[in-house]
Amino acid sequence: MSHRNYAEKIKEISGVNPYKCMKCGKCSATCPSYSEMDIKPHQFVSYVQSGEIEALAASKSLWKCLSCFACVERCPRDVKPGKLIDAARQLVVRERGGDYLSADEIPALLDEELPQQLLVSAFRRYKR
Amino acid sequence: MQRIGVFVCHCGSNIAATVDVKKVVEMMKKEPGVCHAEDYPYMCSEAGQMKILEAVKEHHLTGVVVCSCSPRMHEATFRKAAERAGLNPYMVEIANIREHCSWIHKDMEEATEKAVILARAAVAKVNLNTPLQAGESRVTKRALVIGGGIAGIQTAIDIADAGYEVDIVEKTPSIGGRMSQLDKTFPTLDCSACILTPKMVEAAAHEKINIYTYSEVDKVTGFVGDFTVDIRKKARSVNSDKCTGCGVCQEKCPSKKSLNEFNRGLNTRSAIYTPFAQAIPNVPVIDRDACIKFKTGKCGVCEKVCQAGAIDYAQQDEIITEKYGAIVVATGFDTIKLDNYDEYAYNQSKDVITSLELERIMNAAGPTKGHLERLSDGKAPKEMVFIQCVGSRCSDNRGKSYCSKICCMYTAKHAMLIRDKYPDVNVTVFYIDVRTPGKNFDEFYRRAVEEYGVNYVKGQVGKVAPLPNGKLLVQGSDLLDNKQILKEADMVVLATAIEPEASVRKIATMLTASIDTNNFLTEAHPKLRPVESPTAGVFLSGVCQGPKDIPETVAQAGAAAVKAIGLLAKDKLTTNPCTAKPDELLCNGCSQCANVCPYGAITYLDKEVNDHGIRETRRIAQVNSALCQGCGACTVTCPSGAMDLQGFSNRQIIAEVDAICR
């Protein structure tokens, strides 16, 4: 799939029209994970507009979004940046196919604050 | 049989690029009654109209069909052309092959087929047309202005200066409107009251102007030139003729807990009150919901202290019925409710205020006597944040889709005034775009930035959170520096969207004037007739038509006045001859038509008829053609088919439908 097609796919999955955005920054102003994100919520909209999906897919913002949907709720133009982020995340997950998590990856993910149970259940769920 | 000429207009390429006009001409030549058909690039041009004149003479035409734009554009043009050629103007029909055809189609074959069908229907109608004669109606030389703000005042003064009587109906106890609530006005920063009150006095003192305050329009009947309006003068409980305006009643009134509407509810007022010091008339009203006398029967302090004996608890609402030739709507605006915007904490903190509330705080007659202070604790703020576009430019269902237009300028004004008077206060303005077109407007905004050091940040605010220390945490975007800003503010001012005053819906319904989805009154034409309603005789002044600032409002008020004067200057108006007409032999006297008629144009008469040799007296419908507006409600209601609309008779419409279905 070309980058343009990826952008179309994201629009299709999310049902979002990024061209309605008037660059007010309300989404980034609202976002509780803002400081964790490398690409900020308002920039997400621009990335989809310009079709720069590769950078978006590689962004750690995808995994920092809490899906709290405050940006969706407050966007004055009904652009719903949270839904774009959701769609991009889905796209990436789908691309990875069935092997979401292999046993080899687990040691790297271990961290003392993470409950072991979570890893086990995640492994069960995503190993296929 | 009619002799019909068909004229097909190219409208440059507007029609000809999508409709095969030559084919339409060829097809029309085969239609019954058509003895001439031609096409021309611009039928509305002088040369195009001459084509009609020449064809009428050469082919002895009795009817004309013009296939062109909407009849709203050029029906009058072509009727006049036909009249010059000696035809009755009502022998002309328009087939709308532009708006209804070429503009909405892409495929030429389809569009041409539709154009032929539309033209055929028009020809079928003309075949049954009969000459009609327009009547005349009188013009009452008096205007009604609904709303006593700056728009209504200016319109009234301009109409009255032209020599016509004007009545202003204002629902609050004083004229003055929103402008009387403002402290300073942009871009000159002159005091609002100082420039408004002379206008208020001029209107009140004008011999041609009569002001009904604390009054509302109850009912409107009639039509252009001849409206009849019921005005409800609400009971003031104070005799205006006796009251001297001394103000003792307000001082002594023991009920002082009512929210002061004039100060946007930021402080309280007495139950007997005048909204502000310069109120016109300077006669108080008793708020009966708050008055102890009205609630419990025990009090009467105002009556005791009034030396003029002006208090009248028994006063009743009074209905005044008056006739008008023209009506100007100048109902103005209010700020939107902020209940849907929890993120700004407006309902949580007294220190989050709207810009209109800030106007009252900055004003010497306001709740803080003009001192800039927090309403929660009375402390002077050090850090102020202004948020623009609160509820404006929102295409979600929380706010308004439009730009409220005045906010960028008044926010710059507020920021500048605060920095000028309190140089130690930091002012930050969060904006999406700064929109300051207008004479000396952008210069004004730049002065706020460059001379007064107001900090403008490109980005919206996502959240305002009251903190335990009494401050407000403002979380906003700085899109140019790509960062999120967290700022502790003492006060937050919301540039709240404006919307038409809620009462406009009822007034528009009474006037049968159309309004848009945002409750703004619709213009007859958005560019070429911007101060006229599509309803004849109704004119628009001020923000009821769309957001605008004071200079624009005053300019539009003058324009609306000129349009009203143009109408009042006429002695007679030509009436539309397309009115309802009953067939006396078919009418069964059932009254259904009279019941549905919105204009009260139908009455019943006992009349002797000769029905095929049988002479008897029957109850028969009569139409007053001066009142009938040709809406056709009676014709579709009539169970016996006795009622017919001249120019749109049942036979003509069926003939059109037959032609379309052929």
Interface residues (C-beta under 8 A of the other chain):
Chain A: K20 M22 K23 C24 G25 K26 C27 S28 A29 T30 C31 Y34 S35 K40 H42 Q43 A70 R74 C75 P76 R77 D78
Chain B: E343 C389 R393 C394 S395 D396 R398 G399 I432 D433 K458 G459 Q460 V461 G462 K463 Q475 G476 S477 D478 L479 N482 Q484
